[in-house]
Amino acid sequence: MMHQEFEWIEEIAPDMVEIVAQRYTILRYIFWTGPVGRRTLSQELGFTERFLRTETDFLKRQGLLATTRSGMIITIKGREVIQGLRGIMDQLAGIRQLEKKLASFLGIDRCFIVAGDSDEQKKVIGSMGKLVDESLEALLPEGRNVIAVMGGTTMATVADCLTPHLAEKRELLFVPARGGLGESPQIQANNVSAKMALRTGGKHRALYVPEQLSEEAYEPLLKEPSIQKVISLIRNSDAVIHSVGDALEMAERRGMSAQVIAMLRRTHAVGEAFGYFFDEEGKIVYKIPRIGLQLEDLTKMECVIAVAGGFSKSKAIAAYMKHAPRQTCLVTDAGAANSILKK
């Protein structure tokens, strides 16, 4: 969502980025239109006069503004500060503009974009994870929240980024969004949701079902009271956090048969989410029968967060988004965002 330098500043002083952006906006407007009074500034920028009095008094003490009979003007020192900050502030504004453009293009409510490309720098996934934590804090209501969680390597990294702040005034229960996937234990949904509960101080409920079963074999399992209880929690979750995968990579990682992989190649599958495989047009070309959350369950959820980044995932993200509910919040990186918009 923001330039790397701002992320480092945020580690030290979380509110500093917003303050810098506001003061830069005030300085720049006075530079463009000065001399100008506080009332005009308030009307043009949407800040209250009281807030502007505090901020402009501070900027005057710093020697960046001066007052004349006609209103406030920028000083030589103020011009130097504006010119010095212009590059980094433009990058910040550019990423915010990119977020709006991508959300509009994909037909979803919001996108958050971190700088970089997670294909090239794995630490970018950590930046996306921090954004997921911030997004959940902003989107989840106070009180009880059931959060369904998918598995995968991206989701395991996201789990490491969640913080106890999330549980303030909230009772969190994390559940796996789907049953077994044939993945290594560390990245299975059960373990990822357990880790999220541990990181936030919330609770966790596991769903133990064998992997890669036929739909007929699932029928008796669905009648088990313990499984029924967890499935009911999953289907009625308040929020879901999931990733989007490359179709062939996901099929191979889960040890799917050579025939299925050949079929996915033949049908030009590019993306996977919730066990559904999509081609570039978003058409579902294959589905793994599994217990848990189905695509149609997402429509009634208040909060849907999709996390996926990297140039290599751009086709997969765009394909899945043709099915994503409007209220989806996509957390991605500039590598994926730019690639999607170019297409």
HELIX and SHEET records of a PDB file:
HELIX    1   1 GLN A    4  ILE A   12  1                                   9    
HELIX    2   2 MET A   16  THR A   33  1                                  18    
HELIX    3   3 ARG A   38  LEU A   45  1                                   8    
HELIX    4   4 GLU A   49  ARG A   61  1                                  13    
HELIX    5   5 ILE A   76  LEU A  106  1                                  31    
HELIX    6   6 LYS A  123  LEU A  139  1                                  17    
HELIX    7   7 THR A  153  CYS A  161  1                                   9    
HELIX    8   8 PRO A  164  ALA A  167  5                                   4    
HELIX    9   9 PRO A  185  ILE A  187  5                                   3    
HELIX   10  10 ALA A  189  THR A  200  1                                  12    
HELIX   11  11 GLU A  215  LEU A  222  1                                   8    
HELIX   12  12 PRO A  225  ARG A  235  1                                  11    
HELIX   13  13 ALA A  247  ARG A  253  1                                   7    
HELIX   14  14 ALA A  258  ARG A  266  1                                   9    
HELIX   15  15 LEU A  295  LYS A  300  5                                   6    
HELIX   16  16 PHE A  311  LYS A  313  5                                   3    
HELIX   17  17 SER A  314  MET A  321  1                                   8    
HELIX   18  18 ALA A  334  LYS A  342  1                                   9    
SHEET    1   A 2 LEU A  65  THR A  68  0                                        
SHEET    2   A 2 GLY A  71  ILE A  74 -1                                        
SHEET    1   B 7 ARG A 110  VAL A 114  0                                        
SHEET    2   B 7 THR A 328  ASP A 333  1                                        
SHEET    3   B 7 CYS A 303  VAL A 307  1                                        
SHEET    4   B 7 ALA A 239  SER A 243  1                                        
SHEET    5   B 7 GLY A 143  VAL A 149  1                                        
SHEET    6   B 7 ARG A 170  PRO A 176  1                                        
SHEET    7   B 7 LYS A 203  HIS A 204  1                                        
SHEET    1   C 4 GLY A 245  ASP A 246  0                                        
SHEET    2   C 4 ALA A 269  ALA A 273 -1                                        
SHEET    3   C 4 TYR A 276  ASP A 279 -1                                        
SHEET    4   C 4 ILE A 284  LYS A 287 -1                                        
END                                                                             
